Amino acid sequence: MSKSTSGTNGAPQTAPGTNSKPSKGGLEGIVAATTALSKVEGTAGRLIYHGYNIHDLATTTSFEEIAHLLWFGHLPNKSELADLKAKLAAERTLPTSVLQIISDLPITAEPMDVLRTAASAWGASTIKGKATVEQAIALTARFPVFLAAFHRLRGGLEPLESRPELGHAANYLYLLSGKQPEQQHVKALDAYLVLLADHGMNASTFTARVVASTESDIVSSTVAAVGALKGPLHGGAPSKVLDMLKAIGTSDNAESWLRSALAVGQRLMGFGHRVYKTEDPRAEELRELARLADPQEFVLARRVEEIAIALLEEQKPGRRLYTNVEFYSAVLLSSVGLPGDLFTPTFAVSRVAGWTAHILEQAGNNRLIRPEADYIGPTDEHFVPLDER
Ligand code: ACO
């Protein structure tokens, strides 16, 4: 890491023995790795995947093309794409042992916990040795399979077999509903999967790289990342955005609802970002996709967005809080028929491509990630044996 003045616990810290100004904690501004996978430009509001601006990829490429870009370092030609699609399709299976574990979980379980458990169980019998791209493909292929199996079981339905002729997004929708997915839904979900696939050194990717740096396996690294993504300050926000939109109900109610929420110190879900100090470029793409996907819901969402940004500027001046990726993700994912508790897991369906690419990149040029902490506890306590305390 290029600086050592910040702690991971969010507490302001200074480097020992220096007069440096306390940092804000949370490793803000610390460079923790080198990567050729994606570049987040916070001030310009630009996101680049291995050389390509996200705006050029969002609606023109498929998730499989982006996974190829991340894993192999270039966009595929037609035969490379067909090859990757065939490999993903061949891996979309659910071993009986994993199905049994999913079936034994309570139907009230959070799908992120199910995903974590299923991936872990699958890895226990399958994955050995150093991370490989074949393992990345096998794991990425199965995320939708694990989630859809649980979703159907909790609804009293049998899990379905994947359909090899369907792409990643379409097969996921099919596995969930058992119906031929609408083309417009497939396009919207595919664009979402493209937009969420990688994002620099975000919390879950950092987690994956830390675990990978110990030379642990690809599943352990990915499962750790699933845990990091679950929190509302990272990937857990979009269902809360939906709750917020439902609670607001009408455009007329938006300002008073948002003012009251801010007055009691609530964070407005879907706004603010550690790196972007302007609009998140993914939000720009998702706004247009959401407008097309659900014009009615969009009207309320857009009004809430405008008022939220104005209120955040009024009440948190200088913090530069704008719409992040989660706000319109909620509208989009809801419009393709996903229930709120599958929003964050669907984020993982996309981001697993990025996590595994980072794990491979870390393994390719590894050094153990092991930062330090500034110790702030006592040092010279007098020890008293137990029966004298
Ligand atoms: N609503 C209200 N106030 C906010 C928000 C928000 N959404 N976000 C930040 N702030 C305020 C904080 O209260 C703080 O105010 P203060 O200076 O008066 O104390 C100030 O802005 C700075 O906040 P930090 O927590 O230091 O900013 P940080 O960079 O750590 O946070 C984060 C980024 C976690 C995303 C934050 O903006 C947030 O909590 N947003 C809401 C949750 C959300 O949308 N999460 C999804 C993030 S996108 C992703 O990870 C995929």
Residues whose N, C-alpha, C, O or C-beta is under 5 A from the ligand:
A	BS01	ACO	P232 L233 H234 G235 A237 Q266 R267 L268 M269 G270 F271 G272 H273 R274 K316 R319 N324 E326
